[in-house]
Amino acid sequence: MPAPSIILVGKIGAVLWMRVDGKGTFQNSIEVKRCFQSVIASGTKDFVVDLERCPMMDSTFLGTLTGAALNLRESGGGGLSILNANERNQHLLTSLGLDHILDLDVEGTAWAAERKLVCKELAQCEGQTAPVCKEEQARQVLQAHQALTEVNEANECKFRDVIQFLEDELATTAGVGAA
């Protein structure tokens, strides 16, 4: 059984640094979203996501990163940088058109001073122990895929069925709860 993914975070000056140790998937996307929301609310505007130890990401995780970048734009600026992405992850980011909203550092030169400090400053994300209900998970997956289509309309045909399925499932869940 593979080891679970761990999301490590820390503040390096005014920058939130996040390192994904393991796969970036729908299973850890809620904790990532909660972390981003918390630091955006506290005024942090610059995010770095270090993918050096992340072998792959699924569409929900990619959509969660995209949603955070969109939230930064809406809240008045800042940016989300992606560092140390392997070839597979770089391909995913560019093929979905996310390199236009996320700052993809393929040369390995961005945030040079912060890279030296980061190892001492990272700790496990607080959101990893918070429980997640099925409806919250479905809503997160839906929002992540909607963010992917918002950023690049070519993604709409790729994720149309997923979005429709989740919208239908959430509508059914809401109807059951209302009865």
BELPENOR-V76280 format. One record per residue. N is the residue number from 1. RES is the residue in one letter. SS is DSSP state (h for helix, s for strand, l for the rest). PSI is psi in degrees with one decimal (* if undefined). NEAR is the number of other ideal C-beta (glycine too) atoms within 8 Angstrom. Layout:
BEGIN
N|RES|SS|PSI|NEAR ; N|RES|SS|PSI|NEAR
END
This chain:
BEGIN
1|M|l|128.5|1 ; 2|P|l|150.4|5 ; 3|A|l|144.4|4 ; 4|P|l|151.1|5 ; 5|S|l|147.8|13 ; 6|I|s|136.2|8 ; 7|I|s|118.4|16 ; 8|L|s|138.1|11 ; 9|V|s|157.1|12 ; 10|G|s|157.4|10 ; 11|K|s|126.2|9 ; 12|I|s|99.4|10 ; 13|G|l|-122.9|5 ; 14|A|l|14.1|6 ; 15|V|s|133.4|12 ; 16|L|s|123.9|13 ; 17|W|s|127.9|15 ; 18|M|s|130.0|14 ; 19|R|s|131.0|13 ; 20|V|s|112.8|15 ; 21|D|s|94.3|9 ; 22|G|l|-167.7|12 ; 23|K|l|141.5|11 ; 24|G|s|109.9|15 ; 25|T|l|177.4|11 ; 26|F|h|-26.6|11 ; 27|Q|h|-28.2|5 ; 28|N|h|9.0|13 ; 29|S|h|-31.2|16 ; 30|I|h|-42.6|11 ; 31|E|h|-36.7|12 ; 32|V|h|-45.2|17 ; 33|K|h|-45.9|12 ; 34|R|h|-42.0|10 ; 35|C|h|-48.6|15 ; 36|F|h|-45.8|14 ; 37|Q|h|-42.2|9 ; 38|S|h|-46.3|8 ; 39|V|h|-30.0|10 ; 40|I|h|-42.4|13 ; 41|A|h|-29.6|6 ; 42|S|l|-0.8|6 ; 43|G|l|-1.7|5 ; 44|T|l|133.7|12 ; 45|K|l|-14.2|11 ; 46|D|s|126.3|10 ; 47|F|s|142.6|16 ; 48|V|s|130.3|15 ; 49|V|s|115.0|12 ; 50|D|s|116.4|12 ; 51|L|l|18.2|14 ; 52|E|l|-35.4|7 ; 53|R|l|20.3|9 ; 54|C|l|105.1|15 ; 55|P|l|-26.2|7 ; 56|M|l|160.3|8 ; 57|M|s|144.1|12 ; 58|D|l|174.9|10 ; 59|S|h|-32.2|11 ; 60|T|h|-43.5|13 ; 61|F|h|-43.6|15 ; 62|L|h|-41.6|16 ; 63|G|h|-32.5|15 ; 64|T|h|-42.2|15 ; 65|L|h|-42.3|14 ; 66|T|h|-43.9|16 ; 67|G|h|-39.2|13 ; 68|A|h|-42.8|14 ; 69|A|h|-39.3|12 ; 70|L|h|-41.0|12 ; 71|N|h|-39.1|11 ; 72|L|h|-43.6|14 ; 73|R|h|-45.3|8 ; 74|E|h|-29.8|6 ; 75|S|l|7.7|9 ; 76|G|l|26.1|5 ; 77|G|l|-174.8|7 ; 78|G|l|-174.6|10 ; 79|G|s|165.8|10 ; 80|L|s|115.9|14 ; 81|S|s|141.0|14 ; 82|I|s|123.2|13 ; 83|L|s|152.9|14 ; 84|N|l|32.4|8 ; 85|A|l|131.9|11 ; 86|N|l|175.6|9 ; 87|E|h|-41.5|5 ; 88|R|h|-47.0|8 ; 89|N|h|-37.1|13 ; 90|Q|h|-43.0|11 ; 91|H|h|-44.5|8 ; 92|L|h|-46.9|11 ; 93|L|h|-42.7|14 ; 94|T|h|-38.0|10 ; 95|S|h|-26.1|6 ; 96|L|l|-0.1|13 ; 97|G|l|20.0|10 ; 98|L|h|-13.8|16 ; 99|D|h|-7.5|8 ; 100|H|h|-19.0|7 ; 101|I|l|-24.0|10 ; 102|L|l|139.7|13 ; 103|D|s|101.5|8 ; 104|L|s|111.3|12 ; 105|D|s|92.4|12 ; 106|V|l|-20.1|6 ; 107|E|l|-17.1|5 ; 108|G|l|30.5|7 ; 109|T|l|-13.4|5 ; 110|A|l|149.3|10 ; 111|W|l|43.7|10 ; 112|A|h|-47.4|7 ; 113|A|h|-39.6|6 ; 114|E|h|-31.6|12 ; 115|R|h|-34.1|8 ; 116|K|h|-28.9|6 ; 117|L|h|-19.1|9 ; 118|V|h|-41.0|13 ; 119|C|h|-35.4|5 ; 120|K|h|-21.8|5 ; 121|E|h|-7.7|10 ; 122|L|l|141.6|10 ; 123|A|s|163.1|7 ; 124|Q|s|137.9|8 ; 125|C|l|134.0|12 ; 126|E|h|-30.1|7 ; 127|G|h|-7.3|11 ; 128|Q|h|-22.4|10 ; 129|T|h|-8.9|4 ; 130|A|l|133.6|8 ; 131|P|l|150.6|3 ; 132|V|l|123.9|6 ; 133|C|l|162.4|6 ; 134|K|h|-40.8|5 ; 135|E|h|-41.6|8 ; 136|E|h|-39.7|9 ; 137|Q|h|-45.5|11 ; 138|A|h|-40.9|12 ; 139|R|h|-39.3|9 ; 140|Q|h|-44.1|14 ; 141|V|h|-42.4|13 ; 142|L|h|-50.2|12 ; 143|Q|h|-37.5|10 ; 144|A|h|-43.6|18 ; 145|H|h|-33.2|15 ; 146|Q|h|-38.3|10 ; 147|A|h|-40.0|13 ; 148|L|h|-38.3|17 ; 149|T|h|-28.3|12 ; 150|E|h|-37.7|7 ; 151|V|h|-33.7|13 ; 152|N|l|109.2|10 ; 153|E|h|-21.3|5 ; 154|A|h|-21.1|7 ; 155|N|h|-15.1|12 ; 156|E|h|-45.1|8 ; 157|C|h|-28.1|6 ; 158|K|h|-33.8|8 ; 159|F|h|6.9|12 ; 160|R|h|-49.0|8 ; 161|D|h|-39.6|6 ; 162|V|h|-45.8|10 ; 163|I|h|-45.6|12 ; 164|Q|h|-44.8|8 ; 165|F|h|-47.2|8 ; 166|L|h|-39.0|12 ; 167|E|h|-43.7|9 ; 168|D|h|-43.5|8 ; 169|E|h|-42.7|9 ; 170|L|h|-36.2|12 ; 171|A|h|-39.6|8 ; 172|T|h|-43.3|8 ; 173|T|h|-43.1|10 ; 174|A|h|-38.1|8 ; 175|G|h|-37.0|8 ; 176|V|h|-41.1|7 ; 177|G|h|-25.6|6 ; 178|A|h|-16.1|5 ; 179|A|l|*|4
END
